[in-house]
Amino acid sequence: MVRAGFRSLLDSRSDIEVVGEAATGTEALEQVRAQGPDVVVMDIRMPEMDGLEATRRIRADPALSQTRVLVLTTFELDEYVFEALDAGASGFLLKGGELADLVHAIRVVAGGESLLAPSVTRRLIDTYVARPQRTTQAEPEGLDELTTREREVLGLIATGLTNAEIAQTLQLSPLTAKTHVSRILMKLGARDRVQLVVIAYQTGIVER
């Protein structure tokens, strides 16, 4: 019933097409490999294979490099969310919110951005990067290649600013701000903004 409700909502939007749905993680992975969607809305708790493992396999498949995963969860700050980030999710959204939030989240992720539930973003990142196993992670390659401006932009990304807000803050054109973000992603080999936020906190570019 939940899937049917989501499908009806999403199909009513002219810019969104639902190409498949699944009841288990195994079915989800099969559907994604068959359809190659732009965005997967993934539940965490599913039979056969949970959403975390399905997300890992999607992100590890070179043929699905352009597919982004948006995780739906009833949880806020717990290990499921951390594992979702580790698995390669482009963001997560808490269940029980407005349906319009789901539509917005899908559009954001499809557009190459990343999204974390606003109510927990800062607490999530603080806790995520403070975990003991994260403190010994090597500095990402390419960090020393960032220009002073790019480091400044990275810091603003980590505070949650959008490209438009970064442009306004630094008095840049929206296109220039977008170009800076694209170059940072490329230099750091990051998959999306979520990973950039984590990198910024891990490396001390932004202090907690």
Rosetta blueprint (number, residue, H / E / L):
1 M L
2 V H
3 R H
4 A H
5 G H
6 F H
7 R H
8 S H
9 L H
10 L H
11 D H
12 S L
13 R L
14 S L
15 D L
16 I L
17 E L
18 V L
19 V L
20 G L
21 E L
22 A L
23 A L
24 T L
25 G H
26 T H
27 E H
28 A H
29 L H
30 E H
31 Q H
32 V H
33 R H
34 A H
35 Q H
36 G L
37 P L
38 D L
39 V E
40 V E
41 V E
42 M E
43 D E
44 I L
45 R L
46 M L
47 P L
48 E L
49 M L
50 D L
51 G H
52 L H
53 E H
54 A H
55 T H
56 R H
57 R H
58 I H
59 R H
60 A H
61 D L
62 P H
63 A H
64 L H
65 S L
66 Q L
67 T L
68 R E
69 V E
70 L E
71 V E
72 L E
73 T E
74 T L
75 F L
76 E L
77 L L
78 D L
79 E H
80 Y H
81 V H
82 F H
83 E H
84 A H
85 L H
86 D H
87 A H
88 G L
89 A L
90 S L
91 G E
92 F E
93 L E
94 L E
95 K L
96 G L
97 G L
98 E L
99 L H
100 A H
101 D H
102 L H
103 V H
104 H H
105 A H
106 I H
107 R H
108 V H
109 V H
110 A H
111 G L
112 G L
113 E L
114 S L
115 L E
116 L E
117 A L
118 P L
119 S L
120 V L
121 T H
122 R H
123 R H
124 L H
125 I H
126 D H
127 T H
128 Y H
129 V H
130 A H
131 R L
132 P H
133 Q H
134 R H
135 T H
136 T L
137 Q L
138 A L
139 E L
140 P L
141 E L
142 G L
143 L H
144 D H
145 E H
146 L L
147 T L
148 T H
149 R H
150 E H
151 R H
152 E H
153 V H
154 L H
155 G H
156 L H
157 I H
158 A H
159 T L
160 G L
161 L L
162 T L
163 N H
164 A H
165 E H
166 I H
167 A H
168 Q H
169 T H
170 L H
171 Q L
172 L L
173 S L
174 P H
175 L H
176 T H
177 A H
178 K H
179 T H
180 H H
181 V H
182 S H
183 R H
184 I H
185 L H
186 M H
187 K H
188 L H
189 G L
190 A L
191 R L
192 D L
193 R H
194 V H
195 Q H
196 L H
197 V H
198 V H
199 I H
200 A H
201 Y H
202 Q H
203 T L
204 G L
205 I L
206 V L
207 E L
208 R L
